[in-house]
Amino acid sequence: AARGLRMATPRDALAPHAPAALPAAAPSALAPGLSRKLRKVLETRTDSADVLTALEALGELFPDNTAAARRGLRATVEAQGLAINEALVAAAEPVQEALRAVEAEVGGLSGCVDRMSGALDACAAQTGELVGETERLKLELDASAKRLELVREFLERYQLTPAEVHALREGDLGEAFFAALARVQEIHTNCKALLRTHHQRAGLELMDAMAAHQEGAYERLCRWVQKECREIGEGDAPEVPEELRRAAGVLRRRAVLFRYCAEEVANARHSSLFRRFLAALTRGGPQGVPRPIEVHAHDPLRYVGDMCGWLHQAMAEEHELATALFGEVAEREADTGASNGNGAAAEGDEEEVSAAEVLDRVFEGVCRPFKARVEQVLTAAPDVSLAFKLANLLEFYTLTVGKVLTPTASLTKALRQCHAAAQQAFLQLLHSKGAKLVRNPPAVPRDLGVPAEVAQATNQLCVLLNTHAD
């Protein structure tokens, strides 16, 4: 009856109210349980939000508020809830089917993963030893790579390449040969630094090997230079190839081999100069131009002057050749004595070969024929003025040649001896004429003028003074 009363009450008629007071006799007339339920119903607030929402939902289910509808309210609500649940179950059935399919797929994947994991574990167990061996080999490979790099660096610093060895032993004497020879010298220097470490034995062995290569290369270079020097022995002023000049500069480090080459050059030029000097004296130049020097033998001053001029020109050419091969010629001054006119000897021989020594050997052959012809001219008893001019001429060329050659050189000695002989001849002629005038004084002319002999002697003295002034 209370439920039917609540359903029958319209929503808009409900208003907050206090529970009605029961008659005083009601509690004693009703049963205790019923009284408690009735009080609970009467105390319920019908204006709360939950109650209003529930009433609105019931209003949608029951458009007609009848007694039959109110009596079947619970069954209707339960039937409606059951229908909703059945609809929810029907709507969730495809989802459940999909979830079951996903679960089956996941189960299959899980099984596959388990099988793969087992296979991987088995493979890891089987390849564990291989992986360990691989790691060990990798470490050994890294160590081998480092050792290979050290070996490569060592070979670059202390060994020759096959191409460099071939260039030193069999290749042409060109740029590759000189580069390989410089490389040998560089390795030899590096070995000296190696000797200061605890690798002294290796340094000594490498130095011995490089010394063998170096000596073989120097001997081969020396033979080549000697061959080239023999080929340039002919001719007036041969051109010196750049390779030959460079080879001579390299051989300077080996004094013995360098001296061999210098002697070869000196001997070749010695023979060539001797033949050319004799040809200039007797045959002259090509086709008779210039004419032979001995054509002017009747003119002693020109004859001796032409020979000295030819030797001076040849010395300039040979000086250029020797300087190109053996370096600059050191200028040496000769100390002449006041009494005898002989030059002082050189202080000492140099250990290294100089161009002056080579020139001395080159002009050694022409000294004898030149000296013989000068002595022949002086033996012909020239007059005083001619002897004085010859002495001055020979003195000039003696000083000129002495600036290039050493004072002990053969040509310098020959010129100095010829100058001394000419000066001695001049002094003898002058002394003989003076003694003749003293022994046989000329008679005084009647006009008390100067005697002819005295005038002649005075004129000769003037000529001598003018010659000396010139």
C-alpha positions in Angstrom: 0.0 0.0 0.0 2.9 2.4 0.8 4.6 1.6 -2.6 1.3 2.2 -4.4 0.9 5.4 -2.6 4.4 6.6 -3.6 3.8 5.8 -7.2 0.5 7.5 -7.3 1.9 10.8 -6.0 2.5 13.2 -8.9 6.1 14.6 -9.2 5.0 18.2 -9.3 2.8 17.6 -6.2 5.7 16.4 -4.1 7.1 19.0 -1.8 9.4 18.8 1.2 7.5 18.0 4.3 8.1 16.7 7.7 7.0 13.2 8.5 3.5 13.2 9.9 3.1 12.4 13.5 1.4 9.1 14.2 -1.5 8.9 16.5 -0.6 8.0 20.0 -2.4 4.7 19.9 -0.7 3.6 16.5 2.5 2.2 18.0 0.7 0.0 20.3 -1.8 -1.1 17.6 0.8 -2.0 14.9 3.4 -4.8 15.0 6.9 -3.6 15.8 8.3 -4.7 12.4 5.6 -3.1 10.4 5.8 0.0 12.4 9.5 0.3 11.7 9.0 -0.2 8.0 6.2 2.3 7.9 8.3 4.9 9.7 11.2 4.3 7.3 8.9 4.9 4.4 7.4 8.0 5.8 10.9 9.3 6.7 12.2 8.8 3.1 12.8 12.1 1.3 11.1 12.2 -2.1 12.8 15.3 -3.3 16.4 13.9 -3.6 18.0 13.7 -7.1 18.2 9.9 -7.0 14.5 9.5 -6.3 13.6 12.0 -9.0 15.8 10.3 -11.6 14.3 6.9 -10.7 10.8 8.3 -10.9 11.5 9.8 -14.4 12.8 6.4 -15.6 9.7 4.7 -14.2 7.5 7.3 -15.9 9.0 6.3 -19.3 8.2 2.6 -18.6 4.7 3.2 -17.4 2.9 5.9 -19.4 -0.3 4.9 -17.6 -0.4 5.0 -13.8 -2.8 2.2 -13.1 -3.2 -0.2 -10.2 -2.2 -3.1 -12.4 0.9 -1.3 -13.5 1.8 -0.5 -10.0 1.3 -4.1 -8.9 3.6 -5.4 -11.7 6.2 -2.7 -11.2 8.9 -5.0 -9.8 8.3 -7.7 -12.4 8.3 -5.1 -15.2 11.6 -3.5 -13.9 13.2 -6.9 -13.6 12.0 -8.0 -17.1 13.3 -4.7 -18.5 16.7 -5.2 -16.8 16.8 -8.8 -18.1 16.1 -7.6 -21.6 18.8 -5.0 -21.4 21.3 -7.6 -20.1 20.3 -10.0 -22.9 20.8 -7.3 -25.5 24.2 -6.5 -23.9 25.2 -10.1 -24.0 24.1 -10.4 -27.7 26.0 -7.3 -28.6 29.1 -8.5 -26.8 29.1 -11.9 -28.5 31.1 -10.8 -31.6 33.6 -9.0 -29.4 34.0 -12.2 -27.4 34.4 -14.2 -30.6 37.1 -11.7 -31.7 38.8 -11.9 -28.3 38.8 -15.6 -28.5 40.4 -15.4 -31.9 43.0 -13.0 -30.6 43.6 -15.2 -27.7 44.1 -18.1 -30.0 46.5 -16.0 -32.1 48.4 -14.9 -29.0 48.6 -18.4 -27.9 50.1 -19.4 -31.2 52.5 -16.6 -31.1 53.5 -17.4 -27.6 54.1 -21.0 -28.6 56.2 -19.8 -31.6 58.1 -17.4 -29.3 58.8 -20.3 -26.9 60.0 -22.4 -29.7 62.2 -19.6 -31.1 63.6 -18.9 -27.6 64.4 -22.5 -27.2 66.1 -22.6 -30.6 68.1 -19.5 -29.7 69.1 -20.9 -26.4 70.3 -24.1 -28.1 72.1 -22.1 -30.8 73.7 -19.8 -28.1 74.8 -22.9 -26.3 76.3 -24.4 -29.5 77.9 -21.1 -30.7 79.2 -19.9 -27.4 82.6 -21.5 -28.1 82.6 -20.1 -31.6 81.9 -16.6 -30.3 84.7 -16.9 -27.7 87.1 -18.0 -30.4 85.9 -15.2 -32.6 86.6 -12.6 -29.9 90.0 -14.1 -29.3 90.8 -14.0 -33.0 89.6 -10.4 -33.2 92.0 -9.4 -30.4 94.8 -11.2 -32.2 93.9 -9.5 -35.4 94.0 -6.1 -33.8 97.4 -6.9 -32.3 98.6 -8.2 -35.7 97.4 -5.0 -37.3 99.4 -2.9 -34.8 102.5 -5.0 -35.3 102.0 -4.7 -39.1 101.8 -0.9 -38.8 105.0 -0.9 -36.7 106.7 -3.1 -39.2 105.6 -0.9 -42.1 106.9 2.2 -40.3 110.2 0.4 -39.5 110.6 -0.6 -43.1 110.0 2.9 -44.2 112.6 4.3 -41.9 115.2 1.6 -42.1 114.9 -0.3 -45.3 115.1 0.3 -49.0 112.3 -0.5 -51.4 112.9 -3.0 -54.2 112.8 -0.2 -56.7 115.4 1.8 -54.8 117.7 -1.3 -54.6 117.3 -1.8 -58.4 118.1 1.8 -59.0 121.3 1.5 -57.0 122.5 -1.7 -58.6 121.2 -1.8 -62.2 119.2 1.2 -63.1 120.3 4.2 -65.1 122.2 6.9 -63.2 119.4 9.4 -63.2 117.1 11.0 -60.7 116.0 7.7 -59.3 119.6 6.7 -58.6 120.5 9.9 -56.7 117.2 9.8 -54.8 118.0 6.2 -53.7 121.5 7.2 -52.7 120.1 10.0 -50.6 117.7 7.6 -49.1 120.6 5.3 -48.1 122.3 8.3 -46.4 119.0 9.1 -44.5 118.7 5.5 -43.3 122.3 5.5 -42.2 121.5 8.6 -40.1 118.4 7.0 -38.6 120.5 4.0 -37.6 122.7 6.3 -35.5 119.6 7.3 -33.5 118.7 3.6 -33.2 122.1 2.9 -31.6 121.2 5.1 -28.7 118.3 2.7 -27.8 118.4 -0.9 -26.6 118.2 -2.0 -30.3 121.9 -1.6 -30.9 122.4 -5.0 -32.6 119.6 -4.2 -35.1 121.1 -0.7 -35.7 124.6 -2.2 -36.4 123.2 -4.8 -38.8 121.2 -2.1 -40.7 124.2 0.2 -40.8 126.3 -2.7 -42.3 123.6 -3.4 -44.9 123.3 0.3 -45.8 127.1 0.7 -46.0 127.2 -2.2 -48.5 124.5 -0.6 -50.7 126.3 2.8 -50.4 129.7 1.5 -51.3 128.4 -0.4 -54.3 126.5 2.6 -55.5 129.6 4.9 -55.1 131.8 2.4 -57.0 129.3 2.2 -59.8 129.0 6.0 -59.8 132.8 6.3 -59.9 133.1 4.0 -62.9 130.4 6.0 -64.7 132.0 9.3 -63.9 135.4 8.0 -65.2 133.8 6.8 -68.4 132.0 10.2 -68.9 135.3 12.1 -68.1 137.1 10.1 -70.8 134.5 11.0 -73.3 134.7 14.7 -72.5 138.5 14.6 -72.7 138.5 15.6 -76.3 137.6 19.1 -77.5 138.4 22.6 -76.6 135.7 23.5 -74.1 133.3 20.6 -73.7 129.9 21.1 -72.0 129.6 19.4 -68.6 126.2 17.5 -68.3 124.2 18.2 -65.3 124.2 14.5 -64.3 128.0 14.5 -64.4 128.2 17.6 -62.3 125.8 16.2 -59.8 127.7 12.9 -59.7 130.9 14.6 -59.0 129.3 16.5 -56.1 128.0 13.3 -54.6 131.4 11.6 -55.0 133.0 14.4 -53.0 131.8 12.5 -49.9 134.2 9.7 -50.8 137.7 11.3 -51.0 139.4 8.2 -52.6 136.8 7.7 -55.3 136.6 11.4 -55.9 140.4 11.6 -56.4 140.2 8.7 -58.9 137.7 10.7 -60.9 139.7 13.8 -60.7 142.8 12.0 -61.9 140.8 10.6 -64.8 139.6 14.1 -65.8 143.1 15.5 -65.4 144.8 12.8 -67.5 142.2 13.1 -70.2 142.4 16.9 -70.4 146.2 16.7 -70.0 146.6 14.7 -73.2 144.0 16.8 -75.1 145.7 20.1 -74.1 149.1 18.8 -75.1 147.9 17.8 -78.5 146.0 21.1 -79.0 149.1 23.2 -77.9 151.4 21.4 -80.4 148.7 21.8 -83.1 148.5 25.5 -82.3 152.2 25.9 -82.6 152.7 24.0 -85.8 149.4 23.7 -87.7 147.2 26.5 -86.4 143.5 26.3 -86.3 141.0 24.6 -88.7 141.9 25.4 -92.3 144.9 27.4 -91.2 142.9 30.0 -89.2 144.4 31.2 -86.9 147.8 30.8 -88.3 150.4 28.6 -86.5 152.2 30.4 -83.7 155.6 29.4 -84.9 155.1 31.5 -88.0 156.0 34.5 -85.9 159.1 32.9 -84.4 161.2 35.6 -86.1 159.5 38.1 -83.8 160.4 36.9 -80.3 158.1 39.2 -78.4 155.0 38.3 -80.4 156.1 34.7 -80.5 156.3 34.4 -76.7 153.2 36.6 -76.3 151.1 34.4 -78.5 152.1 31.2 -76.6 151.3 32.9 -73.3 148.0 34.2 -74.6 147.0 30.7 -75.9 147.9 29.2 -72.6 145.9 31.8 -70.7 142.8 31.3 -72.9 143.1 27.5 -72.5 143.5 28.0 -68.7 140.2 29.9 -68.6 138.4 27.1 -70.5 139.9 24.4 -68.3 139.2 26.4 -65.2 135.6 26.6 -66.1 135.4 22.9 -66.7 137.3 22.0 -63.5 135.2 24.4 -61.5 132.0 22.9 -62.8 133.2 19.4 -61.7 135.2 20.0 -58.6 134.2 23.4 -57.2 135.7 26.8 -57.0 139.4 27.3 -57.2 140.9 28.9 -54.2 142.9 32.0 -55.0 146.5 31.8 -53.8 148.9 34.6 -53.7 152.6 34.0 -54.4 155.1 35.7 -52.1 158.0 36.8 -54.3 161.4 37.3 -52.9 163.2 40.6 -53.4 166.5 39.0 -54.2 165.8 35.9 -56.3 162.1 36.5 -57.3 161.1 32.9 -56.5 157.6 32.4 -55.1 157.1 30.9 -51.7 155.8 27.4 -51.5 152.3 26.6 -50.5 151.5 26.0 -46.9 150.5 22.4 -47.4 148.6 20.0 -49.6 144.9 19.7 -49.1 143.5 16.3 -48.5 140.5 16.9 -50.7 140.9 17.3 -54.4 140.6 20.9 -55.6 140.2 22.3 -59.1 143.7 23.9 -58.7 145.2 20.4 -58.4 143.4 19.2 -61.5 144.5 22.3 -63.5 148.1 21.7 -62.4 147.9 18.2 -63.8 146.2 19.4 -67.0 148.9 22.0 -67.8 151.8 19.9 -66.7 152.3 18.5 -70.2 152.6 21.9 -72.0 155.2 23.3 -69.6 158.2 21.5 -71.3 157.6 22.6 -74.9 156.7 26.1 -73.8 159.8 26.4 -71.6 162.0 25.0 -74.4 160.8 27.6 -76.9 161.2 30.5 -74.5 164.7 29.4 -73.6 165.4 29.1 -77.4 164.3 32.7 -77.8 166.5 33.9 -74.9 169.4 31.9 -76.3 169.3 33.8 -79.5 170.9 36.8 -77.7 168.2 39.5 -78.1 169.0 43.1 -77.4 168.6 44.7 -74.0 165.1 46.2 -74.6 163.7 43.0 -76.1 165.0 41.0 -73.1 163.4 43.5 -70.7 160.1 43.4 -72.6 160.1 39.6 -72.5 160.9 39.7 -68.7 157.9 42.1 -68.1 155.6 39.9 -70.3 156.5 36.7 -68.5 156.2 38.4 -65.2 152.6 39.6 -66.1 151.5 36.1 -67.1 153.2 34.6 -64.0 151.2 36.8 -61.7 148.0 36.2 -63.8 148.4 32.4 -63.8 149.4 32.5 -60.1 145.9 33.8 -59.2 144.3 30.6 -60.5 146.9 27.9 -60.0 148.9 27.2 -56.9 152.4 28.6 -56.5 153.7 25.0 -56.7 151.9 24.3 -60.0 154.0 23.2 -62.9 152.9 26.0 -65.2 153.4 28.6 -62.5 156.9 27.2 -61.9 157.7 27.2 -65.7 156.5 30.8 -66.1 158.5 31.8 -63.0 161.6 30.1 -64.3 161.2 31.7 -67.8 160.7 35.1 -66.2 163.9 34.5 -64.1 165.8 33.5 -67.2 164.6 36.5 -69.2 165.5 38.8 -66.3 168.9 37.1 -66.0 169.4 37.5 -69.7 168.5 41.2 -69.5 170.8 41.8 -66.6 173.7 40.0 -68.4 173.2 42.0 -71.5 173.0 45.2 -69.5 176.1 44.3 -67.5 178.1 43.3 -70.6 177.3 46.6 -72.4 178.2 48.5 -69.3 181.4 46.6 -68.8 182.3 47.2 -72.5 181.8 50.9 -72.0 183.9 50.8 -68.9 186.7 48.8 -70.6 186.7 50.8 -73.8 185.4 54.3 -73.0 184.5 56.2 -76.1 186.7 59.1 -77.2 185.4 62.6 -76.7 184.3 64.1 -80.0 186.0 67.3 -81.2 182.8 69.3 -80.7 182.7 68.0 -77.1 179.3 66.4 -77.7 177.9 63.2 -76.3 179.7 60.1 -77.7 177.6 57.9 -79.9 178.0 54.9 -77.6 176.7 56.9 -74.6 173.8 58.3 -76.6 172.9 54.8 -77.7 173.0 53.5 -74.2 171.0 56.5 -73.0 168.3 55.9 -75.7 168.1 52.2 -74.6 167.7 53.3 -71.0 164.8 55.6 -72.0 163.2 52.8 -73.9 163.5 50.6 -70.8 162.0 53.3 -68.6 159.1 53.8 -71.0 158.5 50.1 -71.2 158.5 49.8 -67.5 156.1 52.7 -67.2 153.7 51.1 -69.7 
